[in-house]
Amino acid sequence: MSQNSQNNNLNELNNILFDSIRAVKNKEMDPKEAQTIVNIATAITNNAKTQMEAFKMTGGTAPIPSLGPVLNSPKTPTPELSRADAGLAYAKSLGYESMGAATKVLGAEAFSDGVTKYISDNKQNKQ
């Protein structure tokens, strides 16, 4: 296993995947071994997606180790939540699995008003 966690990011994963493709193509790696690498890569990618959601939901205060040091730099601007992302985050903050479930219970207008307030509150918390 790698001792250097600084290289454990999606760029390195991408390199490993392409090296694996070449190795299978050149008959230097068994396809079953390559499939194991793909399975692990899928888990790592899913974890990175979860980290990105945490990053968005915390207004950029949660680190994203899998994306490497660039995105964790204080110089990197925090991406704004899209209304859809804010809607999902708002729904989940209320305990719903989806925007549809929250809208069904709260009603479209109340849910929309809540999302607007959620966005406003998150902008104020960033400042």
Number of C-alpha atoms within 10 A of each C-alpha: 3 7 7 7 10 12 14 16 18 17 13 15 19 12 11 15 16 12 13 21 16 13 15 16 12 9 10 11 14 12 15 10 12 17 12 11 15 16 12 13 17 12 11 17 16 12 14 18 14 13 18 19 17 17 17 20 20 15 17 21 14 15 17 22 18 24 17 18 13 11 16 18 10 10 8 10 10 16 10 15 16 11 14 11 17 21 24 20 24 24 21 15 12 10 11 16 13 14 20 16 14 21 17 10 11 13 12 14 10 13 20 17 10 17 21 15 13 18 20 11 11 16 13 9 10 11 5
